[in-house]
């Protein structure tokens, strides 16, 4: 089992690079039975964003699927499985900025994020990956932690409400 770890993995289309593919395929050849990729951002939230630093299924789905299908085929040929770690973090935000962002998000933005996870999961599946791991990171942690989450709507207050965004993403 190889847990998620950060490596340089994305090209200008938000797809896996040949070097990233070779990295994961080498792990499968070496006997790793289950690989979890480093973080993939569910989407590029900034409409002005022109380059992704992490693989981003929603940035250019066609490029992501093409690169992913080739990589997963090679990994499956070695008898291994590979999961994608999907993350909600927003590029450029520091941990404190992301953990506090939960306070500023509108209900519409929350719904957009939940939908982005669902869309990214569909793209990841089309690319041949075997499943996903949801990386909670500082943004989702900010919702779940009473210290950070001072919302007074359906996403704040009681524990069940603070975890609502996570359960909606899983659903």
N, C-alpha and C positions, 0 to 999 in steps of 0.2 A: 504494500500500500504506500502510495506517495501522496502526502497531503499537499494542499495548495501552497504555492510559494511564488513570490514575485520574480518574474524574469522578463526581459524585454521581448514582447511577443507580437505587437501589432504593427501592421503596415499602414500606409496612408488611407486605406479603405476601412480600417477598423477590423481587418481580417488577420488571421495568424500568418506570420512570416514563415518562409522556408526554414529559417534557423530555429524558430520556435517549434515547428513541426518536427524537425530533426531531433531536437532536445527531447520531446515527449516520446517519439518513436524509439530513440536510443534507450530510454528508461524501460519501455515495453520489451525491447530485445534483451535487456539485462535481467528480465525476470519479474519486473513489477507487474502485479496482476490487476491493480486498480490505481488509476491516476486521477487526481483532481487538479485541474488547471489552476493557475493564478486567476485573480479577479478579472472578470469580464464585466464592463459597465453595461447595464441593461439598455441604455440609449444615450445619445448625445443630447443633453437637455438644453444646451446653449445653441440656438438656431444659427449662430455665427460660427460655430465650431467647424473647422475644416480638416482637422487632423485628430486622431485618437491616440492616446498613449497606451491604453489597454484595449484588448479586443472588445469590440462593441457591436453585438449582433444587429442592433437597430440602426446603425450608422449607414451601412451599405449591405443589406441582407444578402444580395446575390454574391458579392465577393466573399462575405463571411461563410456562406454555405459552400461555395466552391472550394475554398481553402480547407474548411472543416471536413468536408467529405473525403478529400485526399488524405488528410492527417488521420482521421478516424479509421479509414480503410487500412492504412498501414499498421495502426495500433491493433486493430481487430485481427489482422493477419498474424500477429504475434500472440494471439490468445488473451490479450488484455482488454480491459474496459476503461473508459475515460468519461469522467464527469466534468461539467463546466461549473465553476464557481461564479454565480451571478451576483453582482454587487450593485447597491443603490447609490454609492458615493458619487458626489459631483466633482468633476475635475477641477482642480485648483483650490478647493476648499481644504482648510486644515481641519484636524480632528475637532477642535473646539467649535469651529464654524459649522461643521456638519452636525455635531450633536445638538447645537442650538437651533439649527435650521428647522427642526420639528416644530418649533414655536411659530415660525413665520409661514409655513406652508398652508395654503388654503385647502379647503376640502377638494376643490377641483384639481389642484396640483397633486394631492394625495391619490386621488383616483387615477390621475395620469400616470403616476409612478407605479401603482398596482397594475394598471393595464400594460405598462412598459415591461414589467416582469413577465406577464403572460405572453406578450408578443415575443420577447427575447427567448423564452422557453420554447416556443414554436419554431423559431429560427434555429436554435441549438439542436432541436430534435431533427429538423430537416437536414442539418449538417452532419448527422450521423452519430452524435454523442449519445451516450447511454443514460444520461440523466443530468440533474443539476444539484448543486449545493447552494443554498441561499447564504450569502455572506452578509451578516447583519451589519457589521461596520458601525461607524459612529452615527450615521444618520438614523438607521433603524434603532440602534441602542438609545439614541436620544429620545425616541418615542417611548421606549419601554421603561426607562429609568425615571422614577418619581422626582428625583433631584433636578433633572433637565426638563422634564415634561410638565409644564404648568398650564397646559391647555384646559379649557373649560367646555369642550365639545365631546363628541363621541370618541375622540382619540386621546383623551386625557382623563385624569382623575383616577378612578378605580383600575386595578391591575388588568381586568378584562379589556377595558377601553384602551389602556396604554399598549396592549399587545394586539389591538385590532388590526393595525396595518400589516403586521406580520402574518396574522391568520388569514387576512384577505389575500395577501401575496401567495400563501401556501394554497389557498382555495383556487 
